[in-house]
Amino acid sequence: MQLTEDKRIEYGKRLLALTREQELDLEKIRKYEHNNAIYFFGIKDEKGRERHKDCCNLFKGANPKQDELLKAWLNPSYKTFTFTGSNKSGKTTIDTIIAESCMFGYYPWDKMKVKISKPPVKIRYIGQDWENHIKTVVMPCLWKWWPKERKVITKKNNQGVDAFWEDVATKSTLEIMSNKQESDVFEGWDGDIVIYDEPPKRDIRIACARGLAVTNGRELFGATLLKEAWVDREVIKAKLDDGRPDPSVYNVHAVIEDNLGYGLTQEGIDNFAKKLTADEKSARLRGIPSYMSGLIYPQFKREVHLKPRFKIPLDYIIDVAIDTHPAKEQAVLFIATDSRNYKYLVDEIWMHGDGTAIGEEIIRYITRNAYRCNKFLIDYSAKGNQNESFTTYEKIDNVLFKYGHALETYKKDETGGIQATRNLLLSPNNEPALFIFDDLVRTIFEIEGYMIDPVTLRPTDKDNDMMDNLYALANENTQWFPPLPKKYKETSVNWKTS
């Protein structure tokens, strides 16, 4: 029995007044849905709800994070995808749905609208080990979602696993492999898609990536990260050669509650949580591995907060923060405030040089961009170098003063500044109010790795120069005000309305 989508909807509407004949039809529908569950996975009604739950209520469809990944998969500019997070957040399910859909060449619940790839495609699906993971987790999931009415040819390997699949209709293939195999087994392959159901060894990822080069293929990492720091560093936070974040990477992070009602109950989550230590709860319920448990700005998301550079409108207000050191690069950060009081980190200076050189470089940025300047802030320590008759503070102040700007020290309220930054990254109404130009390489590097020191329980004192500037600027909480005609302005460029 094969139903059109209109027929499925029709049966769903008839549930409230069933005749005996209709009850028999319903049993057929239930059996059909159970045997061909993938056809119903992504179906939504006009309000975004799962339409088929009113029909048989056997499968709830994609949870919100799975739905996000499915939509991103349709964007051809993305080549690497990650679906990381807690245990039981639906990673293996979404890995399977994407693998099988790509073998068909379309999302089966939206066949007439969505084309993903042109079959036949060659896919590798890599699990952790044959006995504990592939046999008990991966294979049951693959068989559960493969439609019973669609013919597939499978071949077993020496472990008794259906390790090779071929879709009869499209000739697309799926090859199951194990992370426990030697990396040289993965060499010499060309294909279209690689899916990792748990974090792979790095040399296996490199071997598979070579095989994707010919087809400009894609890779999907569905994983709970516990110890694999290289995946976070090299995949999730991948960078281009110039240091900018790689725009071809799309990351989705899920917590266990994202799958509540989509295969999990609150009672089940609570019972699982009781068995975990505090550290294990962070990793297995929130999806935060131990090496990232001290991240200060977990609210920062590349896909949300990074913006391509644009020309700053002349009425934006610019504040500048400066962090200086005697034996390393000097850090300067520029923040712009627009008429909605949204903030943009628009420029950074990271260079060696004394106070005079730094001051002159700041003036060049201001002049080049015609910035409407407000405040210039510097760490108070710049005043305290007793080995110089002319301090760093005085050198920078002297340059700025020549061009009509005043230099101030910023208040040392690190805790308040960090909280203010967090509120900007994700405001109380769950909207971002702080954005970063995607070519601010140093700032992005620091914000993604800014951690709490596990010994001192304070923010780490390494690679934190731009972060010191950021908290100082966030503390200022500059509010936009309109420019006034020149004849009404006071002589100081730091003039504000009362």
PANUTI-786628 format. One line per field, with one value per residue (C-alpha): residue in one letter; chain; x negated, y, z. Coordinates in Angstrom, 2 decimals, always signed. Each point is the difference from the previous one (the first is absolute). Example, Ala and Ser with C-alpha at 12.3 -4.5 7.8 and 13.67 -1.06 7.14 Angstrom:
aa	A:S
ch	A:A
x	-12.30:-1.37
y	-4.50:+3.44
z	+7.80:-0.66
// end
This chain:
aa	M:Q:L:T:E:D:K:R:I:E:Y:G:K:R:L:L:A:L:T:R:E:Q:E:L:D:L:E:K:I:R:K:Y:E:H:N:N:A:I:Y:F:F:G:I:K:D:E:K:G:R:E:R:H:K:D:C:C:N:L:F:K:G:A:N:P:K:Q:D:E:L:L:K:A:W:L:N:P:S:Y:K:T:F:T:F:T:G:S:N:K:S:G:K:T:T:I:D:T:I:I:A:E:S:C:M:F:G:Y:Y:P:W:D:K:M:K:V:K:I:S:K:P:P:V:K:I:R:Y:I:G:Q:D:W:E:N:H:I:K:T:V:V:M:P:C:L:W:K:W:W:P:K:E:R:K:V:I:T:K:K:N:N:Q:G:V:D:A:F:W:E:D:V:A:T:K:S:T:L:E:I:M:S:N:K:Q:E:S:D:V:F:E:G:W:D:G:D:I:V:I:Y:D:E:P:P:K:R:D:I:R:I:A:C:A:R:G:L:A:V:T:N:G:R:E:L:F:G:A:T:L:L:K:E:A:W:V:D:R:E:V:I:K:A:K:L:D:D:G:R:P:D:P:S:V:Y:N:V:H:A:V:I:E:D:N:L:G:Y:G:L:T:Q:E:G:I:D:N:F:A:K:K:L:T:A:D:E:K:S:A:R:L:R:G:I:P:S:Y:M:S:G:L:I:Y:P:Q:F:K:R:E:V:H:L:K:P:R:F:K:I:P:L:D:Y:I:I:D:V:A:I:D:T:H:P:A:K:E:Q:A:V:L:F:I:A:T:D:S:R:N:Y:K:Y:L:V:D:E:I:W:M:H:G:D:G:T:A:I:G:E:E:I:I:R:Y:I:T:R:N:A:Y:R:C:N:K:F:L:I:D:Y:S:A:K:G:N:Q:N:E:S:F:T:T:Y:E:K:I:D:N:V:L:F:K:Y:G:H:A:L:E:T:Y:K:K:D:E:T:G:G:I:Q:A:T:R:N:L:L:L:S:P:N:N:E:P:A:L:F:I:F:D:D:L:V:R:T:I:F:E:I:E:G:Y:M:I:D:P:V:T:L:R:P:T:D:K:D:N:D:M:M:D:N:L:Y:A:L:A:N:E:N:T:Q:W:F:P:P:L:P:K:K:Y:K:E:T:S:V:N:W:K:T:S
ch	A:A:A:A:A:A:A:A:A:A:A:A:A:A:A:A:A:A:A:A:A:A:A:A:A:A:A:A:A:A:A:A:A:A:A:A:A:A:A:A:A:A:A:A:A:A:A:A:A:A:A:A:A:A:A:A:A:A:A:A:A:A:A:A:A:A:A:A:A:A:A:A:A:A:A:A:A:A:A:A:A:A:A:A:A:A:A:A:A:A:A:A:A:A:A:A:A:A:A:A:A:A:A:A:A:A:A:A:A:A:A:A:A:A:A:A:A:A:A:A:A:A:A:A:A:A:A:A:A:A:A:A:A:A:A:A:A:A:A:A:A:A:A:A:A:A:A:A:A:A:A:A:A:A:A:A:A:A:A:A:A:A:A:A:A:A:A:A:A:A:A:A:A:A:A:A:A:A:A:A:A:A:A:A:A:A:A:A:A:A:A:A:A:A:A:A:A:A:A:A:A:A:A:A:A:A:A:A:A:A:A:A:A:A:A:A:A:A:A:A:A:A:A:A:A:A:A:A:A:A:A:A:A:A:A:A:A:A:A:A:A:A:A:A:A:A:A:A:A:A:A:A:A:A:A:A:A:A:A:A:A:A:A:A:A:A:A:A:A:A:A:A:A:A:A:A:A:A:A:A:A:A:A:A:A:A:A:A:A:A:A:A:A:A:A:A:A:A:A:A:A:A:A:A:A:A:A:A:A:A:A:A:A:A:A:A:A:A:A:A:A:A:A:A:A:A:A:A:A:A:A:A:A:A:A:A:A:A:A:A:A:A:A:A:A:A:A:A:A:A:A:A:A:A:A:A:A:A:A:A:A:A:A:A:A:A:A:A:A:A:A:A:A:A:A:A:A:A:A:A:A:A:A:A:A:A:A:A:A:A:A:A:A:A:A:A:A:A:A:A:A:A:A:A:A:A:A:A:A:A:A:A:A:A:A:A:A:A:A:A:A:A:A:A:A:A:A:A:A:A:A:A:A:A:A:A:A:A:A:A:A:A:A:A:A:A:A:A:A:A:A:A:A:A:A:A:A:A:A:A:A:A:A:A:A:A:A:A:A:A:A:A:A:A:A:A:A:A:A:A:A:A:A:A:A:A:A:A:A:A:A:A:A:A:A:A:A:A
x	+0.00:-1.45:+1.70:-0.28:-0.49:+3.57:+1.31:-1.97:+1.50:+3.48:-0.29:-1.32:+3.10:+2.33:-1.29:+2.74:+2.87:-1.14:+2.19:-1.04:-1.29:-2.02:-1.46:-1.31:-1.46:-1.66:-1.72:-1.38:-1.23:-1.69:-1.74:-1.02:-1.42:-1.84:-1.60:-0.84:-0.64:-2.50:+2.80:+1.53:-3.14:+0.07:+3.69:+1.40:+3.37:+0.53:-0.78:-3.24:+1.37:-0.57:+3.04:-0.22:+0.29:+3.76:-0.01:-1.76:-2.21:-2.74:-2.83:-0.28:-2.31:-3.05:-0.74:-0.87:-3.77:+0.35:+2.29:-2.66:-2.59:+2.36:+0.58:-3.72:-0.79:+1.89:-2.43:-2.72:-2.52:-0.39:-2.41:-0.62:+2.80:-0.13:+2.85:-1.54:+1.39:+1.44:+0.74:+3.47:+0.43:+0.78:-3.45:+0.10:+3.54:-0.87:-3.20:+2.15:+2.73:-2.56:-1.89:+3.11:+1.53:-3.19:+0.10:+3.55:-1.01:+2.67:+1.67:+2.69:+2.62:-0.43:-0.91:+1.47:-1.69:-3.42:-2.93:-3.09:-2.44:+0.12:-0.24:-1.84:-2.03:-2.68:+0.29:-2.21:+1.58:-2.57:+0.89:-2.22:-0.34:+1.77:+1.43:+1.00:+0.96:+0.55:+1.89:+2.06:+0.61:-0.77:+1.42:+3.38:+0.43:-0.84:+2.51:+2.66:+0.07:-0.60:+3.46:+1.15:+1.55:-3.38:-2.36:-3.54:-2.85:-2.27:-3.19:-1.40:-3.63:-2.06:+1.61:+3.46:+1.00:+1.90:-2.98:+0.86:+3.37:+1.14:+3.27:+1.45:+1.84:-2.88:-3.13:-1.18:-2.21:-0.56:-3.18:-0.14:-3.45:-1.44:-2.18:-1.97:-1.26:-3.49:-0.12:-1.62:+3.23:+1.72:-2.50:+0.51:+3.75:+1.96:+3.50:+2.63:+0.85:-1.66:+2.06:-1.66:+2.46:-2.58:-3.24:-2.54:-3.72:-1.62:-1.98:+3.24:+1.64:-2.96:+0.07:+3.73:-0.34:-2.41:+2.73:+2.44:-2.41:+0.83:+3.76:-0.17:+2.04:+1.38:-0.68:+2.32:-1.22:+2.77:-1.72:-0.01:-3.41:-1.62:-3.75:-0.44:-1.22:-1.37:+3.56:+0.93:-3.22:-0.35:+3.59:+2.47:-2.36:-1.64:-1.75:-1.09:-3.66:+0.37:+1.39:+3.65:+2.61:+0.74:+3.48:+0.50:+0.43:+3.45:+0.28:+3.05:-0.21:+2.74:+0.82:+1.94:+3.24:+0.03:+1.13:+2.71:+3.20:-1.87:-0.95:-0.83:+2.17:-0.82:+0.06:-2.57:-2.26:+0.28:-0.83:-3.06:-1.14:+0.12:-2.75:-2.43:-2.59:+0.00:-2.71:+1.80:+3.25:-1.75:-1.29:+2.84:+3.04:-1.28:-2.51:-2.85:-3.22:-2.36:-2.55:+2.68:+1.82:-1.67:+0.89:+0.88:+2.07:+1.91:+2.68:-2.28:+1.08:-1.80:+3.14:+1.79:-2.60:-2.42:+0.87:-1.73:-1.65:+2.16:-0.61:+0.81:+2.70:-1.21:+2.47:-1.25:-1.81:-3.52:-1.71:-3.59:-1.70:-3.76:-1.96:-3.78:-2.96:-3.73:-1.18:+2.80:+2.50:+2.23:+3.74:+2.56:+3.70:+2.61:+3.71:+2.85:+3.47:+2.90:+3.33:+1.57:-2.89:-1.26:-3.77:-2.51:-3.69:-1.26:-3.80:-2.95:-3.68:-2.48:-3.54:-3.32:-0.84:-0.25:+2.80:-0.70:+0.23:+3.23:+1.56:-0.90:+1.42:+3.27:+0.22:-0.57:+2.96:+2.20:-0.97:+0.25:+3.52:+1.32:+0.97:+2.23:-2.06:+1.27:-2.36:-3.59:-0.71:-3.24:-0.99:-1.17:-3.27:-1.16:-0.53:-2.21:-3.24:-2.50:-2.98:+1.04:+0.13:+2.70:+2.52:+1.94:+3.14:-1.56:-1.31:+3.39:+1.79:-2.38:+0.76:+3.76:+0.08:-1.54:+3.05:+2.56:+0.49:-0.36:-1.33:+1.57:-0.75:+2.72:+1.44:-1.35:+3.25:-0.81:+2.92:+2.53:-1.51:+0.15:+3.65:+0.75:-1.65:+2.01:+3.19:-0.97:-0.82:+3.35:+2.37:+2.73:+2.47:-2.34:-1.04:-3.62:-0.98:-3.76:-1.53:-3.59:-1.40:-1.27:-3.47:-0.88:-2.25:-1.56:+3.29:+1.75:-2.95:+0.19:+3.78:+0.20:-2.72:+0.57:+0.11:+0.20:-3.31:+0.81:-2.56:+0.77:+3.66:-0.52:-0.19:-3.24:-2.80:-1.13:+1.31:+2.44:-1.09:+2.93:+2.29:-1.20:+0.84:+3.37:+1.11:-1.09:+2.07:+2.99:-0.17:+0.31:+3.39:-0.09:+3.47:+0.46:+0.88:+0.46:-2.71:+0.58:-0.90:-3.56:+0.92:+1.81:-2.86:-2.36:-3.70:-0.45:+0.85:+1.07:+3.07:+3.25:+3.54:+0.93
y	+0.00:+3.36:+3.25:+3.48:+2.80:+1.26:-3.45:-0.06:+3.36:-1.18:-3.01:+2.20:+2.21:-3.00:-1.39:+1.58:-1.85:-3.41:-2.66:-3.64:+0.28:+3.06:-1.77:-2.68:+2.70:+1.55:-3.28:-0.06:+3.57:-0.81:-2.98:+2.07:+2.78:-2.47:-1.69:+3.26:+2.43:+2.15:+1.19:+1.79:+1.31:+3.62:+0.59:+3.19:+1.67:+3.67:+0.95:-1.95:-2.90:-3.64:-0.73:-3.77:-0.09:+0.49:-3.08:-2.84:+1.61:-2.56:+2.37:+3.64:+1.06:+2.25:+1.77:+3.73:-0.55:-2.81:+2.26:+2.72:-2.39:-1.25:+3.57:+0.83:-3.14:+1.52:+2.93:-0.94:+2.42:-2.22:-2.92:-1.02:-0.49:-0.79:-1.20:-0.15:+0.00:-2.27:-3.69:-0.88:+3.26:-1.79:-0.08:-3.54:+0.55:+3.15:-1.61:-2.86:+2.25:+2.05:-3.09:-1.73:+3.19:+0.69:-3.54:+0.69:+3.44:+1.94:+0.34:-2.70:+2.03:+2.90:-1.76:+2.54:+3.02:-0.98:-1.31:-0.73:-1.78:-1.75:-3.79:-2.22:+1.20:-1.82:+0.38:-1.16:-0.42:-0.44:-1.31:-0.59:-3.80:-2.96:-1.72:+2.73:+2.81:-1.00:-3.26:+1.31:+3.66:+0.82:-3.06:-0.06:+3.69:-0.47:-2.84:+1.83:+2.96:-1.77:-0.26:-3.59:+0.65:+1.13:-2.72:-0.06:-2.49:-0.57:-1.98:-1.18:+0.32:-2.39:+1.38:-0.95:+3.64:+1.21:+2.19:+0.78:+1.32:+0.73:+1.75:-1.98:+3.02:+2.50:-2.22:+2.21:-1.82:+0.14:-1.48:-0.63:+0.22:+0.03:+2.56:-2.97:-0.92:+1.06:+3.35:-1.45:-1.97:+3.36:+1.15:-0.18:+0.70:+2.63:+0.86:+2.64:-0.06:-1.19:-0.28:-0.51:-1.29:+0.59:+2.01:-1.70:-0.24:+2.95:-2.09:-1.75:+3.38:+1.11:-3.22:+0.38:+3.72:-0.83:-2.11:+2.93:+2.33:-1.39:+0.50:+3.09:-2.14:+0.47:-1.32:-0.20:-0.45:-1.23:-0.38:+0.44:+1.57:-1.30:+0.10:+0.71:+3.59:-0.08:-0.22:+3.22:+1.72:-1.20:-0.68:+2.06:+2.99:-0.52:+3.03:+1.15:+0.62:+3.67:-0.90:+0.83:-2.61:-2.47:+0.94:-3.48:-1.50:-0.21:-0.95:-1.18:-0.60:-1.91:-0.68:-3.02:+2.00:+0.76:-3.61:+0.15:-1.26:-1.34:-3.34:+1.13:+0.68:+2.27:-3.03:-1.73:+3.07:+0.32:-3.66:+0.31:+3.15:-1.72:-2.36:+2.76:+2.02:+3.79:-0.10:-2.77:+1.99:+2.90:-2.26:-2.48:+2.23:+3.35:-1.30:+2.05:-2.05:+0.32:+1.96:+2.66:+0.01:+3.26:+1.94:+3.57:+0.88:-3.16:+2.35:+0.88:-1.74:+0.62:-0.33:+2.56:+2.56:+0.19:+2.46:+0.84:+3.42:+2.89:+3.75:+1.54:+2.71:+3.42:+0.30:-3.15:+0.86:-1.42:-0.87:-1.21:-2.11:-0.49:-2.70:+0.50:-2.14:+0.72:-3.21:-1.24:+1.25:+2.91:-0.62:+2.57:-0.73:+2.24:-0.40:+1.73:+0.75:+0.46:+1.78:-3.18:-0.23:-3.15:-0.34:-1.00:-0.78:+1.63:+0.29:-1.36:+0.94:-2.69:+1.26:+0.70:+3.63:+2.66:+2.33:+2.48:-2.67:-1.35:+3.44:+0.82:-3.32:+0.71:+3.40:-1.64:-2.35:+2.91:+2.21:-2.74:-0.94:+3.45:-1.39:+1.98:-0.50:+0.00:-1.46:-1.21:-2.35:-1.56:-2.32:+2.01:-2.00:+2.00:+2.93:-1.90:-0.73:+1.66:-0.93:+2.53:+3.75:+0.03:-2.82:-1.97:+1.77:+3.41:-0.91:-1.19:+2.93:+2.47:-1.33:-0.16:+3.51:+1.45:-1.18:+1.14:-3.23:-0.67:-3.22:-1.48:-3.04:-2.62:-1.38:-3.34:-1.91:-3.25:-1.95:+2.68:+0.41:-3.73:-0.12:+3.07:-1.70:-3.18:+2.06:+1.57:-3.35:-1.39:+2.54:-0.92:-0.27:-2.53:+2.43:+0.93:+3.65:-0.35:-0.96:-0.39:+0.62:-3.34:+1.33:+0.89:-3.04:+0.70:+0.87:-3.12:-2.18:+1.35:-0.08:-3.64:-1.07:+2.33:-2.33:-0.06:-1.10:-3.19:+0.91:+3.67:-0.23:+3.32:+0.77:-1.28:+2.54:-1.29:+1.06:+2.38:+3.45:+0.64:-1.52:+2.58:+2.68:-1.60:-0.05:+3.63:+1.03:-2.05:+1.69:+3.42:-0.99:+2.93:+1.12:+1.46:+3.67:+1.92:+2.23:+3.74:+2.68:+1.18:+3.47:-1.61:-2.24:+0.69:-0.09:-3.49:-2.88:-1.86:+2.29:-1.79:+1.12:+0.45
z	+0.00:-1.03:+1.02:-1.38:+2.50:-0.65:+0.85:+3.24:+1.00:-0.93:+2.29:+2.81:-0.18:+0.14:+3.29:+2.13:-1.70:-1.13:-1.54:+0.16:-3.54:+0.92:+3.03:-2.30:-2.23:+3.05:+0.84:-3.53:+0.39:+3.30:-1.51:-3.01:+2.15:+2.22:-3.01:-1.81:+2.86:-1.89:-2.31:+2.99:+1.72:-1.11:-0.71:+1.57:-0.23:-0.83:+3.62:+0.09:+2.03:-0.92:-2.16:+0.25:+3.82:-0.56:-2.18:+1.78:+2.65:-0.54:-0.90:+1.08:-2.82:+0.23:+3.26:-0.28:-0.22:-2.54:-2.03:+0.08:-1.42:-2.70:-1.19:+0.06:-2.01:-2.92:-0.20:-2.53:+1.53:+3.07:-0.29:+3.62:+2.52:+3.69:+2.18:+3.44:+3.50:+2.64:-0.04:-1.30:-1.92:-3.28:-1.61:-1.41:-1.25:-1.93:-1.34:-1.32:-1.44:-1.93:-1.22:-1.33:-1.43:-1.96:-1.38:-1.26:-1.32:+1.93:+3.36:-0.31:+1.87:-2.46:-3.24:-2.40:+1.62:+1.29:-2.00:+2.06:-2.29:-3.32:+0.42:-0.10:+2.97:+1.99:+3.78:+2.83:+3.43:+2.78:+3.46:+3.00:+0.18:-1.54:+3.08:+2.48:-2.33:-3.62:+0.68:+2.93:-0.95:-3.63:-1.78:+1.81:-0.80:-3.68:-0.33:+2.02:-2.38:-3.32:-1.66:-0.28:-3.41:-1.42:-1.20:+1.33:-0.48:+3.02:+0.47:+3.32:+1.06:+2.13:+3.17:-1.23:-0.55:-3.07:-0.86:-3.64:-1.21:-3.53:-0.80:-2.92:-1.42:-0.05:+0.26:+2.88:+2.50:+3.75:+1.48:+3.77:+1.60:+3.52:+1.75:+1.36:-3.47:-1.04:-1.79:-3.13:-0.63:-0.60:-2.64:-3.76:+0.05:-1.94:+1.16:+0.62:+3.72:+3.21:+3.19:+3.39:+2.59:+2.74:-0.08:-2.29:+0.45:-1.72:-2.51:-1.08:-0.59:-2.14:-2.04:-0.68:-0.75:-2.83:-1.55:+0.11:-1.81:-3.45:+0.38:+2.25:+2.36:+3.49:+3.48:+3.00:+3.56:+2.31:+3.36:+3.73:+0.61:+3.18:-0.58:-3.71:+0.26:-3.56:-1.43:+1.78:-1.04:-3.62:-1.07:+2.02:+0.17:-3.39:-1.48:-3.43:-0.80:+0.94:+3.42:-0.69:+0.97:-2.78:-1.33:-1.49:+3.49:+1.59:+3.68:+1.95:+3.75:+1.81:+3.65:+1.18:+0.46:-3.73:-0.49:+2.69:-1.56:-3.04:+1.51:+3.55:+3.03:+2.93:+2.28:-2.18:-0.01:+3.79:+0.56:-2.27:+1.81:+3.40:-1.08:-1.00:+1.90:-0.30:-2.70:-1.87:+0.05:-1.70:-2.78:-0.40:+0.63:-1.28:-2.52:+1.48:+0.12:+2.94:-2.02:-0.68:+3.32:+1.01:-3.15:+1.01:-3.08:-1.00:-1.38:-2.93:-3.23:-3.27:-2.10:+2.20:+1.06:-2.93:-2.76:-3.29:+0.07:-1.16:-0.19:+3.37:-0.29:+1.06:+2.88:+1.81:+3.24:+0.36:+3.28:+0.20:+2.70:+0.30:+1.85:-0.01:+1.03:+0.06:-1.71:-2.26:-2.56:+0.95:-0.27:-1.14:-0.56:-1.68:+0.74:-1.86:+1.39:-2.41:+0.50:+1.43:+2.49:-1.70:+0.32:-2.68:+0.52:-3.18:+0.19:+1.92:+0.21:+1.05:-0.43:+1.65:+0.69:+2.67:+1.05:-2.76:-2.72:+1.46:+0.26:-3.60:-1.24:+1.81:-1.69:-3.40:+0.57:+1.11:-2.93:-2.61:+1.10:+1.01:+3.39:+2.33:+3.16:+3.56:+2.62:+0.04:+2.91:+1.25:+2.82:+3.02:+0.09:-3.05:+2.38:+2.39:-1.84:+2.30:-2.21:-2.61:+0.40:-2.65:+0.61:-2.58:+1.17:-0.54:-3.43:-1.25:+1.66:-1.61:-3.51:+0.55:+1.50:-3.16:-1.89:+2.56:+1.97:+3.73:+1.54:+3.14:+2.14:+0.18:+3.20:+1.16:+0.25:-1.74:+1.46:-0.91:-3.46:-0.74:+1.03:-2.10:-2.99:+0.57:+0.04:-3.30:-1.59:+1.15:+1.52:+2.51:-2.90:-1.70:-2.74:-0.80:+0.33:-0.63:-3.35:-1.20:-3.46:-1.25:-0.87:+3.63:+0.23:+3.40:+1.70:-1.32:+1.05:+3.55:+0.48:-1.13:+2.44:+2.96:+3.03:+3.78:+1.54:+1.95:+2.69:+0.66:-1.12:-1.75:-3.73:-1.44:-0.30:-3.39:-3.42:+1.67:-1.22:-2.30:+2.63:+2.54:-2.55:-0.66:+3.64:+0.38:-3.02:+1.16:+3.41:-1.66:-1.50:-2.42:-1.11:-3.44:-0.41:-3.25:-1.45:+0.33:-2.52:+0.47:+1.34:+2.96:+1.03:+2.85:-0.70:+1.49:-2.27:+3.15:+0.29:+0.85:+0.51:+3.62
// end
